[in-house]
Amino acid sequence: MGSGVLTESHALNTRVLGSISRQICSLVDQGIEIILVSSGAMASGVKKVGLSKRPDGIPERQAVAAIGQAGLIMEYERAFARCNKKVAQILLTGDDLSNRRRYLNARNTLYTLLSWQVVPVINENDTVVVEEIKFGDNDNLAARITLLMDADILINLTDIDGLYSDNPKKNPDAGLITIVPVINRNIEKIACEIPGPLGTGGMHSKIKAAKKVTHAGVPMVIARGDKADVLLKLFSGAELGTFFVPKAKKLANRKCWIAFNLKPRGILRIDNGAANAILNHGKSLLPSGIIRVEGDFNVGAPVQFINNDSELLGTGLVNYSSDDIRKISGLKSNQIKKRIGYKHYDEVIHRDNLAISCECDMDNK
């Protein structure tokens, strides 16, 4: 749930919050497990402190978020208590999901809460977050939680009916796009023209979130959150909002972590032969296919690999440092030891530590 649907006049929209909470309770009673990623801490804090708008300074924003987070979770506690349900507050930073151990700890905690029929309410930990570990917005956070939990669907509730062919506030002829089979450059361009009113997201960030989850084999829906019984209608099969079609195959959890939770430390430019072997034949990245190395990184670092057209193909964990990869680029694997004095691996990136993230055919990922 984004800021646009949860906020009114720089305060929490408790009517919408109560309605969504009631619908979630109903779905939980049907045996559906739901995790809620919720904005609203800033709006709650602004009202409590008595400010007329969100502050501009980072320390002030973090302080307001800290005040507002308590109010936000209290509203959820009240709303869910009316249905005899409990909620749990989870505050995360990007660093929590980049660290493999903390990633798995978060996953185990969330699974435990779901097994107890407690609804997790997740938000970014704005009080301590800095740019280096920031998710960016709750659309991205929701996508990463979806992949963390191997969820069946992501529903993004906002203040607009879905993705339109143009900005509906400027163009009255703009039409709702009900199904997006593939997220291409045209879809991304359309999304850039539709801003978000209050949050850090907007439609473009929602499309980026959809790109992550659909690539991993999970569908996503963007729908209007203040529409009466929107969740209940969606789960009963009503065609509301915009549906993003997932890829046929789900990406394994570990590969989701590599592709979407790690901050890349460098780039490897690879030739067409290597790209074809990786994308279409499930092969590892060998030194012979590497043309150029960008950045400085150590063994085990997450590194992106791109083709000759500078298109991002994926991310992997490297078996050699950037200095050594520069020395062995273009060589056969049996030449590695002679060049650098040792050879622990034939591959620069093994296929088990490699995640493809481009819109391409990958029968054997």
C-alpha positions as CSV (number, residue, x, y, z in Angstrom):
1,M,0.0,0.0,0.0
2,G,1.5,3.3,-1.2
3,S,1.4,6.8,0.2
4,G,-1.1,7.9,-2.4
5,V,-3.8,5.6,-1.1
6,L,-2.9,5.8,2.6
7,T,-2.6,9.5,2.9
8,E,-5.0,12.4,2.9
9,S,-4.0,16.1,3.7
10,H,-0.6,15.0,5.0
11,A,-2.2,12.6,7.5
12,L,-3.1,8.9,7.5
13,N,-6.3,7.9,5.7
14,T,-7.7,5.7,8.5
15,R,-10.8,4.8,6.5
16,V,-8.8,3.2,3.8
17,L,-6.4,1.6,6.3
18,G,-9.4,0.1,8.1
19,S,-11.0,-1.2,5.0
20,I,-7.9,-2.9,3.7
21,S,-7.2,-4.4,7.1
22,R,-10.8,-5.8,7.2
23,Q,-10.3,-7.4,3.8
24,I,-7.0,-8.9,4.7
25,C,-8.6,-10.4,7.8
26,S,-11.3,-12.0,5.6
27,L,-8.7,-13.4,3.3
28,V,-6.6,-14.8,6.2
29,D,-9.8,-16.6,7.4
30,Q,-9.9,-18.2,4.0
31,G,-6.4,-19.7,4.5
32,I,-4.5,-17.1,2.4
33,E,-1.2,-16.0,3.8
34,I,-0.7,-12.2,3.4
35,I,2.3,-9.9,4.0
36,L,1.6,-6.2,4.0
37,V,4.2,-3.7,2.9
38,S,2.9,-0.4,4.0
39,S,3.8,3.3,3.6
40,G,2.3,5.9,5.9
41,A,4.8,6.5,8.6
42,M,5.8,9.9,7.3
43,A,2.1,11.0,7.0
44,S,1.4,9.8,10.5
45,G,4.4,11.6,11.9
46,V,3.7,14.9,10.1
47,K,0.3,15.1,11.7
48,K,1.5,14.1,15.2
49,V,4.3,16.7,15.2
50,G,1.9,19.3,13.8
51,L,3.8,20.1,10.7
52,S,2.1,21.5,7.6
53,K,4.1,19.3,5.2
54,R,6.9,16.7,5.0
55,P,10.2,18.2,6.1
56,D,13.0,18.6,3.6
57,G,16.0,17.7,5.8
58,I,17.1,14.0,6.2
59,P,17.4,14.1,10.0
60,E,14.0,15.8,10.3
61,R,12.4,13.2,7.9
62,Q,13.9,10.4,9.9
63,A,12.7,11.9,13.2
64,V,9.2,12.4,11.8
65,A,9.2,8.8,10.4
66,A,10.2,7.5,13.8
67,I,7.3,9.3,15.5
68,G,4.9,8.3,12.7
69,Q,5.9,4.6,12.6
70,A,4.5,4.1,16.1
71,G,1.2,5.7,15.1
72,L,1.0,3.7,11.9
73,I,1.4,0.3,13.6
74,M,-1.0,1.3,16.4
75,E,-3.7,2.1,13.7
76,Y,-3.0,-1.4,12.2
77,E,-3.2,-3.0,15.6
78,R,-6.6,-1.4,16.2
79,A,-7.9,-2.3,12.8
80,F,-6.9,-5.9,12.9
81,A,-8.0,-6.3,16.6
82,R,-11.6,-5.7,15.4
83,C,-11.3,-9.0,13.5
84,N,-9.4,-10.7,16.4
85,K,-6.2,-10.7,14.4
86,K,-2.7,-9.7,15.4
87,V,0.0,-7.8,13.4
88,A,3.8,-7.6,13.7
89,Q,6.0,-4.7,12.8
90,I,9.0,-5.4,10.6
91,L,11.5,-2.6,9.8
92,L,14.1,-3.4,7.2
93,T,17.0,-1.7,5.3
94,G,18.5,-2.8,2.0
95,D,21.5,-4.0,3.9
96,D,19.3,-6.6,5.7
97,L,18.5,-8.3,2.4
98,S,22.0,-7.9,0.9
99,N,23.5,-10.0,3.7
100,R,22.7,-13.6,3.1
101,R,22.5,-14.6,6.7
102,R,20.2,-11.7,7.6
103,Y,18.2,-12.3,4.4
104,L,17.5,-15.9,5.6
105,N,16.8,-14.7,9.2
106,A,14.2,-12.3,7.9
107,R,12.6,-15.0,5.8
108,N,12.4,-17.4,8.7
109,T,10.9,-14.8,11.0
110,L,8.2,-14.0,8.4
111,Y,7.4,-17.7,7.8
112,T,7.0,-18.1,11.6
113,L,4.6,-15.1,11.8
114,L,2.6,-16.5,8.9
115,S,2.4,-19.9,10.6
116,W,0.9,-18.2,13.7
117,Q,-1.6,-16.3,11.4
118,V,0.0,-13.0,12.4
119,V,0.0,-10.4,9.6
120,P,3.5,-8.9,9.1
121,V,3.4,-5.2,8.4
122,I,6.7,-4.2,6.7
123,N,8.2,-0.8,6.1
124,E,11.7,0.6,5.4
125,N,13.6,1.5,8.6
126,D,13.7,5.3,7.8
127,T,15.2,6.2,11.1
128,V,18.6,4.6,10.4
129,V,18.6,4.3,6.6
130,V,21.3,6.0,4.5
131,E,21.5,6.2,0.7
132,E,23.9,3.2,0.5
133,I,21.4,0.9,2.1
134,K,18.1,2.5,1.1
135,F,15.5,0.5,-0.9
136,G,14.5,3.6,-2.7
137,D,10.7,3.2,-2.3
138,N,8.2,0.7,-1.0
139,D,7.5,-0.5,-4.5
140,N,11.0,-1.9,-4.6
141,L,10.8,-3.1,-1.0
142,A,7.6,-5.0,-1.8
143,A,9.1,-6.6,-4.9
144,R,12.1,-7.8,-2.8
145,I,9.9,-9.1,-0.1
146,T,7.8,-11.0,-2.7
147,L,11.0,-12.7,-4.0
148,L,12.3,-13.2,-0.4
149,M,9.2,-15.2,0.5
150,D,8.7,-16.9,-2.8
151,A,5.2,-15.4,-2.9
152,D,2.5,-16.3,-5.4
153,I,1.5,-12.7,-6.3
154,L,2.3,-9.1,-5.6
155,I,-0.6,-6.7,-5.4
156,N,0.3,-3.0,-5.5
157,L,-2.5,-0.8,-4.2
158,T,-2.2,2.9,-5.2
159,D,-4.4,6.0,-5.9
160,I,-4.8,5.2,-9.6
161,D,-6.8,2.4,-11.3
162,G,-3.6,0.9,-12.9
163,L,-1.3,1.7,-15.8
164,Y,-2.7,4.0,-18.4
165,S,-1.6,4.6,-21.9
166,D,-0.9,8.2,-20.9
167,N,-1.2,10.4,-17.9
168,P,-5.0,10.4,-17.3
169,K,-4.8,13.7,-15.3
170,K,-3.5,15.4,-18.5
171,N,-5.1,13.3,-21.2
172,P,-8.8,12.5,-20.9
173,D,-8.5,10.0,-23.7
174,A,-5.9,7.9,-21.8
175,G,-7.0,4.3,-21.5
176,L,-6.4,1.7,-18.8
177,I,-4.0,-1.0,-19.9
178,T,-5.5,-4.2,-18.3
179,I,-2.8,-6.7,-19.3
180,V,0.9,-6.3,-19.8
181,P,2.4,-9.5,-21.3
182,V,6.0,-8.1,-21.4
183,I,7.5,-5.0,-19.8
184,N,9.3,-3.4,-22.7
185,R,10.8,0.1,-23.3
186,N,7.4,1.4,-24.5
187,I,5.8,0.4,-21.2
188,E,8.6,2.0,-19.2
189,K,8.3,5.2,-21.2
190,I,4.5,5.4,-20.6
191,A,5.1,4.9,-16.8
192,C,7.6,7.7,-16.7
193,E,4.8,10.1,-17.7
194,I,2.6,9.2,-14.8
195,P,4.0,10.7,-11.5
196,G,3.2,9.8,-7.9
197,P,1.7,12.5,-5.8
198,L,3.0,12.0,-2.3
199,G,5.4,9.1,-2.1
200,T,8.9,8.5,-3.5
201,G,7.5,6.0,-6.0
202,G,5.2,6.9,-8.8
203,M,4.2,4.6,-11.7
204,H,7.7,4.2,-13.0
205,S,8.9,2.6,-9.7
206,K,5.9,0.3,-9.8
207,I,6.9,-0.9,-13.3
208,K,10.4,-1.5,-12.1
209,A,9.0,-3.6,-9.2
210,A,6.8,-5.5,-11.7
211,K,9.8,-6.1,-13.9
212,K,11.6,-7.8,-10.9
213,V,8.8,-10.1,-9.8
214,T,7.5,-11.1,-13.3
215,H,11.1,-11.9,-14.4
216,A,11.3,-14.2,-11.4
217,G,8.0,-15.9,-12.4
218,V,5.6,-14.0,-10.1
219,P,2.6,-12.0,-11.4
220,M,1.8,-8.5,-10.2
221,V,-1.4,-6.4,-10.1
222,I,-1.6,-2.6,-9.8
223,A,-5.1,-1.5,-8.6
224,R,-6.8,1.4,-6.9
225,G,-6.6,0.9,-3.1
226,D,-9.6,3.0,-2.1
227,K,-12.0,1.1,-4.3
228,A,-14.6,-0.8,-2.3
229,D,-13.5,-4.3,-1.4
230,V,-10.7,-4.2,-4.0
231,L,-8.7,-7.1,-2.4
232,L,-11.8,-9.3,-2.0
233,K,-12.8,-8.7,-5.6
234,L,-9.4,-9.4,-6.9
235,F,-9.2,-12.7,-5.0
236,S,-12.6,-13.7,-6.3
237,G,-11.4,-13.3,-9.9
238,A,-12.5,-9.7,-10.8
239,E,-10.5,-8.1,-13.5
240,L,-9.4,-4.9,-11.8
241,G,-6.4,-2.7,-12.5
242,T,-3.4,-3.8,-14.6
243,F,-2.1,-7.4,-14.6
244,F,1.5,-8.1,-15.3
245,V,2.1,-11.5,-16.8
246,P,5.0,-13.5,-15.2
247,K,7.6,-15.6,-17.0
248,A,6.7,-19.2,-17.2
249,K,9.5,-20.4,-15.0
250,K,10.1,-19.2,-11.4
251,L,13.6,-18.1,-10.6
252,A,15.2,-20.0,-7.7
253,N,15.3,-18.2,-4.4
254,R,19.1,-18.0,-4.3
255,K,19.2,-16.6,-7.8
256,C,16.6,-14.0,-6.8
257,W,18.9,-12.9,-4.0
258,I,21.8,-12.6,-6.4
259,A,19.9,-10.7,-9.0
260,F,17.8,-8.3,-6.9
261,N,19.3,-7.9,-3.5
262,L,23.1,-7.5,-4.0
263,K,24.7,-4.2,-4.9
264,P,27.0,-4.8,-8.0
265,R,30.6,-4.1,-7.4
266,G,31.7,-4.0,-11.1
267,I,30.8,-4.9,-14.7
268,L,32.1,-7.6,-17.1
269,R,31.6,-6.9,-20.8
270,I,31.2,-10.3,-22.6
271,D,31.2,-11.3,-26.3
272,N,28.2,-12.6,-28.3
273,G,29.4,-16.2,-28.0
274,A,29.5,-16.1,-24.2
275,A,26.2,-14.3,-24.0
276,N,24.5,-16.9,-26.2
277,A,26.1,-19.8,-24.1
278,I,24.8,-18.2,-20.9
279,L,21.3,-17.1,-22.0
280,N,20.3,-20.0,-24.2
281,H,22.4,-23.0,-23.1
282,G,22.7,-22.6,-19.3
283,K,26.5,-22.3,-19.4
284,S,28.9,-20.6,-16.9
285,L,30.9,-17.5,-17.8
286,L,34.4,-18.5,-18.8
287,P,37.4,-16.1,-19.1
288,S,37.5,-16.6,-22.9
289,G,34.3,-14.7,-23.3
290,I,35.3,-11.6,-21.3
291,I,36.2,-8.5,-23.3
292,R,36.6,-5.9,-20.6
293,V,36.4,-5.5,-16.8
294,E,35.1,-2.3,-15.1
295,G,35.5,-1.6,-11.5
296,D,37.6,-3.1,-8.7
297,F,36.3,-6.0,-6.7
298,N,37.4,-9.1,-4.7
299,V,36.6,-12.8,-5.0
300,G,32.9,-13.5,-4.3
301,A,31.7,-10.0,-5.2
302,P,28.4,-9.5,-7.1
303,V,29.3,-8.3,-10.6
304,Q,27.0,-7.5,-13.5
305,F,27.7,-8.8,-17.0
306,I,26.7,-6.9,-20.2
307,N,26.8,-7.6,-23.9
308,N,28.4,-5.6,-26.8
309,D,25.3,-3.3,-26.9
310,S,25.7,-2.5,-23.1
311,E,22.5,-4.4,-22.3
312,L,22.4,-5.8,-18.8
313,L,22.2,-9.6,-19.0
314,G,22.5,-10.6,-15.4
315,T,24.5,-10.7,-12.2
316,G,26.9,-13.3,-10.7
317,L,29.3,-14.0,-7.9
318,V,32.9,-14.0,-9.3
319,N,35.5,-16.7,-8.5
320,Y,38.4,-14.3,-9.2
321,S,39.2,-10.7,-8.3
322,S,39.0,-7.8,-10.9
323,D,42.8,-7.7,-11.2
324,D,43.0,-11.4,-12.0
325,I,40.1,-11.3,-14.4
326,R,41.8,-8.5,-16.3
327,K,44.8,-10.8,-16.7
328,I,42.9,-13.9,-17.8
329,S,40.3,-12.2,-20.0
330,G,40.1,-13.9,-23.4
331,L,42.1,-16.9,-22.3
332,K,41.1,-20.6,-22.3
333,S,40.5,-22.0,-18.8
334,N,43.6,-24.2,-19.1
335,Q,45.7,-21.1,-19.5
336,I,44.6,-19.5,-16.2
337,K,47.3,-21.0,-13.9
338,K,50.1,-20.1,-16.3
339,R,49.0,-16.4,-16.4
340,I,48.2,-15.8,-12.6
341,G,50.0,-18.6,-10.9
342,Y,46.9,-20.5,-9.6
343,K,43.6,-21.9,-10.8
344,H,40.9,-22.6,-8.3
345,Y,38.1,-22.6,-10.9
346,D,37.6,-23.0,-14.6
347,E,34.8,-20.4,-14.5
348,V,34.9,-16.7,-13.7
349,I,31.2,-17.1,-12.7
350,H,29.7,-20.5,-12.2
351,R,26.1,-21.0,-13.5
352,D,24.9,-21.9,-10.0
353,N,26.0,-18.4,-8.9
354,L,24.7,-16.6,-11.9
355,A,21.2,-15.0,-12.3
356,I,19.9,-13.8,-15.7
357,S,17.9,-10.6,-15.5
358,C,17.3,-9.6,-19.1
359,E,14.1,-10.1,-21.1
360,C,15.5,-13.0,-23.1
361,D,15.0,-16.6,-23.9
362,M,16.6,-18.8,-21.2
363,D,15.4,-22.4,-21.5
364,N,18.2,-23.7,-19.3
365,K,18.8,-20.9,-16.7
